[in-house]
Amino acid sequence: MHPGETAGQSFVIQEHHARNLHWDFRLEHDGVLVSWALPRGVPVSPTQNRLAVHVEDHPLEHRSFEGNIPVGEYGAGDVSIWDRGDYDLEKWRDDEVIVTLHGEPHAGLGGTARFALIRTSAGRGAANNWLIHRMKPRDGAGGSHTNARPTAGQIGHAPPKNTYSPMLAAAGSAADLGDDDWAFEMKWDGMRASPTSPRPSRACVWSPATGTM
């Protein structure tokens, strides 16, 4: 194939800072990009289901789009590519889609991830509501580091999530302390995070629980 061509099974996930931040999940199918908007981001683990709103199909040219949509136009705001690649199709029905995405190694998915998209209702007012479910890999391979709330700066700017890791409490005993002086801190409930600035115009806060905030 020539550069830019695909075998008909490409995907792109775009971070879209429109009126409400969301992620556009797009799968190439029958010559178009079938699309869902994910207002809560990509699921982190199989224990999570996230809302996926089925939206209009987009032309294939849109899979490479990054930039600003001017105010007054549909979807006005900044768009960046969170991850892209190709996918293996397991099932495609009118009410269910199962795919394994093969993303870029250091982008949002961190590699390969398997997802199911399931239409939740065909009732009035809810026909476009689906859910996206993170599935276990079929071959038992390790999952990716998908963030629940990824950021536009992650691709090509910020380091991978596991580069910065706040110190977390760990189980131990008095015998582990040795002879040095030690200070102790209570383990409070809550979220630990580390700030970083991948570039002058952007600040990120990294959390081991949710990725970037």
Phi and psi in degrees as a GROMACS rama.xvg file:
@    title "Ramachandran Plot"
@    xaxis  label "Phi"
@    yaxis  label "Psi"
@TYPE xy
-79.6085  157.712  HIS-2
-53.7315  137.268  PRO-3
90.46  -15.6624  GLY-4
-85.603  156.049  GLU-5
-133.206  171.364  THR-6
-87.4696  14.8875  ALA-7
91.8377  7.56692  GLY-8
-135.317  57.8528  GLN-9
-94.9056  162.237  SER-10
-141.587  160.618  PHE-11
-148.132  142.458  VAL-12
-119.749  120.069  ILE-13
-113.276  131.93  GLN-14
-83.033  126.823  GLU-15
-125.477  105.358  HIS-16
-88.1143  72.79  HIS-17
-91.0374  -154.186  ALA-18
-55.849  -38.6326  ARG-19
-123.643  129.52  ASN-20
-61.1617  133.106  LEU-21
-156.234  172.288  HIS-22
-117.713  129.498  TRP-23
-91.7099  116.178  ASP-24
-102.49  112.301  PHE-25
-126.544  131.266  ARG-26
-119.759  128.906  LEU-27
-69.6251  127.418  GLU-28
-159.132  126.008  HIS-29
54.5014  39.592  ASP-30
83.9092  4.5248  GLY-31
-135.296  172.452  VAL-32
-98.816  104.367  LEU-33
-73.4581  131.578  VAL-34
-130.662  145.265  SER-35
-132.598  144.316  TRP-36
-99.5873  129.467  ALA-37
-110.92  96.1917  LEU-38
-68.2311  -21.7128  PRO-39
-109.383  10.7958  ARG-40
86.7197  -175.505  GLY-41
-83.0317  134.773  VAL-42
-58.0641  141.447  PRO-43
-84.7822  -37.1244  VAL-44
-146.882  167.591  SER-45
-64.3124  -9.53722  PRO-46
-83.3385  -5.68983  THR-47
-113.784  137.737  GLN-48
-117.724  137.814  ASN-49
-123.94  148.729  ARG-50
-64.952  136.879  LEU-51
-132.307  112.962  ALA-52
-94.0037  116.861  VAL-53
-70.1609  124.288  HIS-54
-119.05  -177.23  VAL-55
-65.8884  150.777  GLU-56
-63.7674  150.932  ASP-57
-120.215  153.226  HIS-58
-67.6122  155.121  PRO-59
-59.3635  -28.8471  LEU-60
-60.9386  -21.8784  GLU-61
-72.3685  -15.1366  HIS-62
-68.9284  -16.8541  ARG-63
-104.257  6.23028  SER-64
-76.1325  128.948  PHE-65
-138.95  140.857  GLU-66
146.458  -160.755  GLY-67
-109.909  130.485  ASN-68
-94.0951  120.585  ILE-69
-61.3861  151.207  PRO-70
-57.9411  137.212  VAL-71
100.196  -18.5228  GLY-72
-96.653  158.354  GLU-73
-60.1984  128.876  TYR-74
75.7947  25.6484  GLY-75
-53.1091  134.59  ALA-76
143.129  -177.608  GLY-77
-87.6585  137.883  ASP-78
-125.105  132.197  VAL-79
-135.785  154.315  SER-80
-84.3951  118.083  ILE-81
-83.9727  -37.3805  TRP-82
-165.535  159.851  ASP-83
-160.31  164.613  ARG-84
161.806  -143.831  GLY-85
-127.473  174.298  ASP-86
-141.363  155.063  TYR-87
-98.6128  130.041  ASP-88
-93.6553  126.645  LEU-89
-103.502  -37.5996  GLU-90
-157.145  138.499  LYS-91
-139.795  105.673  TRP-92
-125.938  171.763  ARG-93
-63.6734  -23.6121  ASP-94
-120.756  5.66085  ASP-95
-158.958  134.856  GLU-96
-133.713  130.403  VAL-97
-125.815  125.352  ILE-98
-140.155  154.972  VAL-99
-112.949  116.836  THR-100
-90.5269  138.136  LEU-101
-115.12  94.579  HIS-102
-90.5379  -174.173  GLY-103
-78.7952  143.968  GLU-104
-55.2299  -37.9388  PRO-105
-112.622  19.4743  HIS-106
-96.4287  -161.172  ALA-107
-59.4902  -45.0358  GLY-108
-75.985  -24.605  LEU-109
70.9701  21.1345  GLY-110
135.636  -122.322  GLY-111
-107.775  139.633  THR-112
-150.929  144.341  ALA-113
-111.145  132.286  ARG-114
-134.149  149.798  PHE-115
-117.833  133.788  ALA-116
-111.086  124.626  LEU-117
-130.181  126.203  ILE-118
-71.8838  126.683  ARG-119
-87.2581  -28.0414  THR-120
-161.951  143.637  SER-121
-106.559  12.5613  ALA-122
-72.0391  167.907  GLY-123
-61.3169  131.564  ARG-124
84.1933  -8.50755  GLY-125
-128.897  13.8328  ALA-126
-62.8287  -26.2679  ALA-127
-94.6651  -0.265438  ASN-128
-86.1917  119.856  ASN-129
-122.361  173.537  TRP-130
-124.782  151.44  LEU-131
-113.391  130.029  ILE-132
-121.87  130.277  HIS-133
-81.0739  123.375  ARG-134
-104.416  156.547  MET-135
-70.3951  144.023  LYS-136
-59.25  143.819  PRO-137
-65.8815  -34.1394  ARG-138
-93.7273  5.42237  ASP-139
78.9359  8.29257  GLY-140
-69.6413  159.9  ALA-141
-64.9797  150.635  GLY-142
-82.0603  -177.749  GLY-143
-95.7007  -178.753  SER-144
-101.192  31.9368  HIS-145
-45.8826  133.081  THR-146
-94.9961  142.011  ASN-147
-67.2133  -37.9176  ALA-148
-126.8  72.8066  ARG-149
-70.3639  169.009  PRO-150
-124.834  155.841  THR-151
-62.8648  -30.469  ALA-152
-75.9274  -5.82936  GLY-153
-67.44  -39.9293  GLN-154
-80.3335  117.201  ILE-155
77.0489  -2.47257  GLY-156
-127.854  -61.5527  HIS-157
-85.1428  152.772  ALA-158
-72.2248  163.932  PRO-159
-56.6101  155.896  PRO-160
-52.6115  -40.2011  LYS-161
-81.621  3.99054  ASN-162
-68.7463  -39.8716  THR-163
-113.408  129.314  TYR-164
-141.559  113.724  SER-165
-59.9394  147.851  PRO-166
-67.7767  129.872  MET-167
-112.11  154.434  LEU-168
-66.1046  145.947  ALA-169
-137.78  149.12  ALA-170
-70.436  146.813  ALA-171
-168.26  -169.145  GLY-172
-142.354  170.463  SER-173
-61.2511  -29.2888  ALA-174
-67.4102  -20.4418  ALA-175
-77.8477  -12.0054  ASP-176
-81.5145  -26.5402  LEU-177
74.3155  -157.96  GLY-178
-98.4702  -6.12634  ASP-179
-75.7636  161.35  ASP-180
-73.4391  143.452  ASP-181
-131.899  147.028  TRP-182
-112.991  148.308  ALA-183
-120.409  144.95  PHE-184
-126.319  136.388  GLU-185
-65.3113  145.884  MET-186
-90.0146  94.0695  LYS-187
-83.4613  148.675  TRP-188
-67.6677  151.988  ASP-189
139.93  -159.922  GLY-190
-127.57  129.446  MET-191
-96.7001  144.69  ARG-192
-151.088  157.679  ALA-193
-126.135  127.417  SER-194
-81.4612  147.039  PRO-195
-150.11  157.129  THR-196
-124.25  94.9113  SER-197
-67.3428  -21.7231  PRO-198
-157.685  160.442  ARG-199
-55.4727  -32.2898  PRO-200
-93.432  4.1486  SER-201
-140.279  133.944  ARG-202
-117.908  139.17  ALA-203
-124.509  148.938  CYS-204
-119.136  119.848  VAL-205
-99.7935  130.438  TRP-206
-126.114  135.359  SER-207
-67.9066  -17.1562  PRO-208
-83.9302  -38.2007  ALA-209
-127.719  0.988724  THR-210
80.0889  -141.193  GLY-211
-80.9982  151.182  THR-212
